[in-house]
Amino acid sequence: MSGIKIEEFQLNNFTIQLGDVREMHGFDGIIGSDFFLANKLNIDFENMEVRK
């Protein structure tokens, strides 16, 4: 994929794996923790925010 924007963070050039999670799990996709680590992003679950 050429890019995605999460909050104010633009992330470029990464590989995605396609699969059907909506029917089974009820959401559109999963972004793994390895993706956040590679891009030096943190997830604040208490405040539901993504930070660098």
MDAnalysis code that builds the backbone (N, CA, C; Angstrom):
import MDAnalysis as mda
import numpy as np

u = mda.Universe.empty(156, n_residues=52, atom_resindex=np.repeat(np.arange(52), 3), trajectory=True)
u.add_TopologyAttr("name", ["N", "CA", "C"] * 52)
u.add_TopologyAttr("resid", np.arange(1, 53))
u.add_TopologyAttr("resname", ["MET", "SER", "GLY", "ILE", "LYS", "ILE", "GLU", "GLU", "PHE", "GLN", "LEU", "ASN", "ASN", "PHE", "THR", "ILE", "GLN", "LEU", "GLY", "ASP", "VAL", "ARG", "GLU", "MET", "HIS", "GLY", "PHE", "ASP", "GLY", "ILE", "ILE", "GLY", "SER", "ASP", "PHE", "PHE", "LEU", "ALA", "ASN", "LYS", "LEU", "ASN", "ILE", "ASP", "PHE", "GLU", "ASN", "MET", "GLU", "VAL", "ARG", "LYS"])
u.atoms.positions = np.array([
    [0.843, -1.155, 0.000],
    [0.000, 0.000, 0.000],
    [0.897, 1.229, 0.000],
    [0.493, 2.257, -0.699],
    [1.354, 3.437, -0.791],
    [1.270, 4.320, 0.444],
    [0.149, 4.310, 1.174],
    [0.073, 5.134, 2.369],
    [-1.262, 5.057, 3.082],
    [-1.237, 5.449, 4.354],
    [-2.438, 5.532, 5.180],
    [-2.217, 6.656, 6.183],
    [-3.285, 7.319, 6.575],
    [-3.189, 8.370, 7.577],
    [-4.006, 7.954, 8.791],
    [-3.353, 7.918, 9.955],
    [-3.996, 7.609, 11.227],
    [-3.821, 8.836, 12.106],
    [-4.952, 9.467, 12.463],
    [-4.905, 10.746, 13.166],
    [-4.095, 11.705, 12.301],
    [-3.037, 12.316, 12.852],
    [-2.215, 13.228, 12.049],
    [-0.967, 12.561, 11.486],
    [-0.831, 11.242, 11.646],
    [0.368, 10.529, 11.226],
    [0.190, 9.910, 9.845],
    [1.035, 10.314, 8.903],
    [1.044, 9.757, 7.558],
    [2.084, 8.653, 7.512],
    [1.666, 7.450, 7.158],
    [2.561, 6.299, 7.087],
    [2.606, 5.820, 5.647],
    [3.800, 5.628, 5.110],
    [3.957, 5.329, 3.691],
    [4.634, 3.985, 3.437],
    [4.298, 3.410, 2.295],
    [4.949, 2.219, 1.742],
    [5.030, 1.042, 2.713],
    [3.954, 0.305, 2.818],
    [3.940, -0.881, 3.659],
    [3.087, -1.959, 3.002],
    [3.286, -3.184, 3.436],
    [2.585, -4.337, 2.888],
    [1.332, -4.612, 3.704],
    [0.247, -4.979, 3.022],
    [-0.979, -5.357, 3.722],
    [-1.333, -6.800, 3.392],
    [-2.070, -7.415, 4.277],
    [-2.596, -8.759, 4.052],
    [-4.112, -8.636, 4.013],
    [-4.710, -9.115, 2.946],
    [-6.152, -9.000, 2.784],
    [-6.863, -10.218, 3.349],
    [-8.022, -9.974, 3.939],
    [-8.840, -11.057, 4.469],
    [-10.198, -10.505, 4.867],
    [-11.157, -11.375, 5.065],
    [-12.510, -10.962, 5.429],
    [-12.681, -11.041, 6.940],
    [-12.591, -9.892, 7.619],
    [-12.801, -9.868, 9.064],
    [-14.147, -9.260, 9.439],
    [-14.765, -8.539, 8.502],
    [-16.028, -7.866, 8.812],
    [-17.120, -8.857, 9.189],
    [-17.310, -9.880, 8.381],
    [-18.398, -10.825, 8.632],
    [-18.193, -11.574, 9.948],
    [-16.983, -12.006, 10.199],
    [-16.716, -12.801, 11.397],
    [-16.575, -11.955, 12.666],
    [-15.929, -10.777, 12.532],
    [-15.590, -9.985, 13.716],
    [-16.315, -8.642, 13.797],
    [-16.909, -8.169, 12.701],
    [-17.685, -6.936, 12.728],
    [-16.906, -5.648, 12.551],
    [-15.656, -5.731, 12.088],
    [-14.899, -4.513, 11.796],
    [-14.158, -4.677, 10.480],
    [-13.612, -3.564, 9.970],
    [-13.035, -3.550, 8.625],
    [-11.603, -4.049, 8.531],
    [-10.813, -3.907, 9.577],
    [-9.421, -4.326, 9.469],
    [-8.703, -4.328, 10.800],
    [-7.506, -4.873, 10.779],
    [-6.658, -4.967, 11.963],
    [-5.316, -4.330, 11.619],
    [-4.843, -3.465, 12.480],
    [-3.493, -2.925, 12.342],
    [-2.694, -3.511, 13.497],
    [-1.678, -4.302, 13.189],
    [-0.910, -5.013, 14.210],
    [0.041, -4.123, 14.985],
    [0.400, -4.573, 16.184],
    [1.327, -3.818, 17.022],
    [2.704, -3.701, 16.365],
    [3.087, -4.677, 15.536],
    [4.369, -4.595, 14.831],
    [4.403, -3.390, 13.900],
    [3.267, -3.054, 13.304],
    [3.148, -1.886, 12.433],
    [3.380, -0.604, 13.238],
    [2.750, -0.513, 14.415],
    [2.916, 0.670, 15.260],
    [4.358, 0.777, 15.767],
    [4.962, -0.342, 16.154],
    [6.351, -0.329, 16.618],
    [7.302, 0.118, 15.513],
    [7.122, -0.392, 14.313],
    [7.989, -0.038, 13.183],
    [7.897, 1.444, 12.845],
    [6.739, 2.056, 13.109],
    [6.540, 3.472, 12.813],
    [6.663, 4.357, 14.051],
    [7.150, 3.753, 15.163],
    [7.392, 4.476, 16.420],
    [6.154, 5.214, 16.910],
    [5.010, 4.534, 16.852],
    [3.753, 5.087, 17.346],
    [3.319, 4.336, 18.594],
    [2.652, 5.035, 19.502],
    [2.128, 4.438, 20.726],
    [0.616, 4.574, 20.743],
    [-0.042, 3.567, 21.279],
    [-1.491, 3.608, 21.435],
    [-1.792, 3.847, 22.907],
    [-2.490, 4.934, 23.196],
    [-2.956, 5.230, 24.547],
    [-4.395, 4.726, 24.625],
    [-4.577, 3.529, 25.180],
    [-5.902, 2.921, 25.226],
    [-6.824, 3.634, 26.208],
    [-6.265, 4.244, 27.247],
    [-7.095, 4.960, 28.219],
    [-7.783, 6.153, 27.572],
    [-7.031, 6.901, 26.738],
    [-7.582, 8.081, 26.067],
    [-7.962, 7.820, 24.619],
    [-7.733, 6.574, 24.151],
    [-8.039, 6.190, 22.771],
    [-7.371, 7.132, 21.777],
    [-6.037, 7.292, 21.920],
    [-5.252, 8.165, 21.055],
    [-4.030, 7.430, 20.523],
    [-3.563, 7.872, 19.369],
    [-2.301, 7.397, 18.806],
    [-1.316, 8.551, 18.922],
    [-0.110, 8.254, 19.455],
    [0.908, 9.296, 19.647],
    [2.256, 8.821, 19.135],
    [3.105, 9.771, 18.821],
    [4.475, 9.466, 18.386],
    [5.403, 9.614, 19.561],
])
